[in-house]
Amino acid sequence: MCGIAGILSLADDRPVAAEELRLMADQLVHRGPDDAGRYLDPQQRCGFGFRRLAIIDVAGGRQPLENEDGSVWLVFNGEIYNFRELRGELEGAGHRFRTRCDSEVIIHLYEQYGEGCLERLAGMFALAIWDARRGALLLARDRLGKKPLVYTVHDGRLYFASELKALLAVPGMPRVLDPQSLHRYLVFQYVPAPHSIYRGFFKLPPGHFLRVPAGKALRNTPHAFWRLPRPPRFPGSYRQARQRLGELLTAAVRRRLIADVPLGAFLSGGMDSSIVVALMRRLGVSPLRTFTIGFADRRYDETRYARRVAAAFETEHHEERVTPRAAEILETLAWHYDEPFADSSAIPTYYVCRYARQHVTVALTGDAGDECFAGYDRYVAALLAERLEVLPARVRRLLSAAARFVPHGSAKSAGSRLYRFLSVLGEPAARRYLSWVSVFPGALLAAGYRPEFAAQVEFAEPLRWFEGLHAAGPGDAAQRANRADFLTYLPYDLLTKVDIASMACGLECRCPLLDHELVEFSLSLPARWRIGPSGGKRILKDWARELLPPLVLSRAQMGFGVPVGEWFRDELRELLRGCLSDRDALCTRVFDRGWLHGVLEAHLSGRANYAHPLWALLMLELWQRRWRPEWS
């Protein structure tokens, strides 16, 4: 796992400067604390900067890495899990290797297949390949978006890097805030690719590549080498599918155990992380180190479950507790995340990564089980709401209107869930689902925006984008919602959160449940095998019954939440007030002051639960204090 950066000249009079490469790479030391490297094309057409976190072939896997004659150069962030199989195939075709690392496989695979090499790679990656003979740069990102890659064009050059901060380190680089992307952030709690919070900056979408010739203006757009599939239905029986699931899960974990450094696992005590730990034990990992984060608030605390799983599999278990003193790291998070990012579980994610890094360099996680096997409660809610569409529209509107009488000031309460369900019952399926996963309901934003800001944004654009993804999915409301999550929430929230938090600590996180073969298999299963009468993950639970303690399978799902709503009413109260009332607050340029005051007081008094919107505003303010975006 590493940090990559680079520059490509787009005009003959705009050569690449070695000093700019150094400045960019220096911003990525946290991603690669073990080593540094640079490459500059003799004609100054292209240059790479690199920071390395050494995992495989610690002694020999330095980058940038070239082929035998120096005509192809690579910088690469990630892990290729099938590199040994690919290496054997390439050696059979006559290629010769100098190292044991997975990165050298990419170079020879590119020589053999060109851009087609991307389809052969199994793993997580963001990479750049400079083909000196063709005078062209290839940028690519893995199928599901585990590893980031951002880019921009400035002063006749293309700049790219693992993180925005590396681009912003270039002298004279503009950082003009994009109002439309700010609006996207307030809807989703993240800025989705290909957009960025800054005008003219872009994220390469998952499963895409971009080929750019040197010496010419950038006119190409990214192309997909992989899309979330709609595979043919699994041809076998439920029993055969369950057996195949076990084979794929075991293979996915086994692949992710390849390392020349200590590794462990995050353990929440939920089913997904427990399966990963159980399979690591079955595959002979020793010592098996596990790491858990807890909270004083029992509604969010899972440590008691994690301890039971750790005891069952005899792990070397480590725990740390998160308190409202987490405010001490909020400015650190604002620096690492580059853009405003409003998933509050970034706090415990950062803590568990920092804690784990004291003991290991690689950690396996249970992320993405809810996407692969339809585990979110909101999928069941989507099915129920779809069935209620048989009611007359007038009745559904009355039920929505009645939601305002449901007490909903407390997070994770039955009243809060009922309020969220009923309040949008009269909406179409896509809008209904977006309201459950968004930060600010559209009506709340429409009421709060200052007219000057509202005039700069296309209000309906995020909804139209989401509706398009939702409508393109096959099947019932739950299946369409699940597919939309794969294309939105998973890459731009969950995977971004884990990548940035782990790399901030110099820790590599690997996610077996996002093995692309496992994803393709899960999507081939009939819906009823994923969501049963008792909720989601039906086939996964059935397969795991002989593997996990019964407590894990019977417990209610909690999620990796943080009690920020309660923190705002207590320890974080003054921090929140101070940020939102600051005379330089970005929020006051976006929202009406009276509206801001009303939302804040309604939450602090307990009349309503605005924890997520207020957290989004707090992180927006901390981000703008740190990065000082320009306002056009």
Order of alpha helices (4+ residues) and beta strands (2+ residues): beta-alpha-beta-beta-beta-beta-alpha-alpha-beta-beta-beta-beta-alpha-alpha-beta-beta-beta-alpha-beta-alpha-beta-alpha-beta-alpha-alpha-beta-alpha-alpha-alpha-alpha-alpha-alpha-alpha-alpha-alpha-alpha-beta-alpha-alpha-alpha-alpha-alpha-alpha-alpha-alpha-alpha
